[in-house]
């Protein structure tokens, strides 16, 4: 496994001799969670230039950190990474075991084990979806991906291999194998160093394992949003302070609508709350998806008088929607496109239908 890995591993900017700098391991692992590795690899060098150490990251404003995650999505990771950096700096030293690392904000079992192994030589196996898939196929385990039983089996399997080769590089080799050879579809079994002991391949049924992940039921939501624009084309954004998904991002004021709630009335309330009770006009609805939520955003546009353009409040700022200097979401670009077409597009009806 280790020989196979050294001969053909991908050239990623955080890979180097083990043990590695724990800060580089943490940043790479957090960036690669729920993000394609190549996108994380592209963002990683710029992030380290901006925040070259754990102390620099801890000293930064959280909005700077979230903004540096632009394009990677799942911005809650950035906020938790910032909190973890402050906890480490306050502690005065890095925790070195998986158990201690797991007590940091945002550090689950996988991240804690990965940092402990790659930075401090720990022997607790980090088991991600790739390692779990390899385990399910080699042992022909009919278990769902993401299930606790398969995670336990993955740890036992990796531990077993580690006994024969007590090198943290073995763990990284397992993850690489799942990412590049033992892929979810069309695995290249003839290139796999574990082929001689793979039960699923021997049965000609590699793609039958593991069982599909159990998916959460998708939730549908309607939101009302107000797009308040000044004569200089800047738009009023509000920092989202609640909820696990968008907290810390800056967006036009919005509200989640109840089943029969009137979106126009909700939009007028949002405009009053923003201290700009101006006339509003509906524009075409926008579709947006966040994890298991399918969201229909119903925007209402209002023009702000030039005489009052200088007013600001804490948590509210005027920004160019095409080039905001605060962390935001792809939803802002979607709303900018819809509201910019307000004269040509057909408005949504008051009941929220397009």
Buried (B, 14 or more C-beta within 10 A) or exposed (E): BBEBBEEEBEEBBBBEEBBBBBBBBBBBBBBBBEBEBEBBBBBBEEBBEBBEEBBBBBEBEBBBBBBBBBEBBBBBBBBBBBBBBBBBBEEEEBBBBBBBBBEBEBBEBBBBBBBBBBBBEBBBBBBBBBBBBBBBBBBBBEBBBBBEEBBEBBBEBBEEBBEEEEBBBBBBBBBBBBBBBBBEEEBEBEEBBBBEEBBBBEEEEBEEBBBEEEEEEEEEEBBBBBBBBBEEEBBBBBBBEEEEEBBBBBBBBBBEBEEEBBBBEBBBBBBEBBEBEBEBBBBBBBEBEBEEBEBBBBBBBBBBEEEEEEEEEEEBBBBEBEEBEBBBBEBBBBBBEBBBEBEEBEBBEEEBEE
